[in-house]
């Protein structure tokens, strides 16, 4: 059974509290998240077997940061998916996708 994003966010937060990890220093958490992204990139680039675990670390730091700052990441992701689906793009002459409209989504 897969966990929902709100369940992951709650479990990650509970683990941070139980282990005494950072739950108040937002700049520190951004730094730690950035480090985890770097570790995931290195694992992918080098074809290391721990790539999936590194991606999981990125998600856990991200949901921890969301909880720390009062963001329901599940709701934020759903809203962003709706906004992205409504956006309109065209390809420039150089082949780059350029946003031409937001579909009326604010």
Secondary structure, 3 states (H helix, E strand, C coil): CCCCHHHHHHHHHHHHHHHCCCCCCHHHHHHHHHHHHHHHHHHHHCCCCCHHHHHHHHHHHHHHHHHHCCCCHHHHHHHHHHHHHHCEEEECCCCCEEEEECCCCC
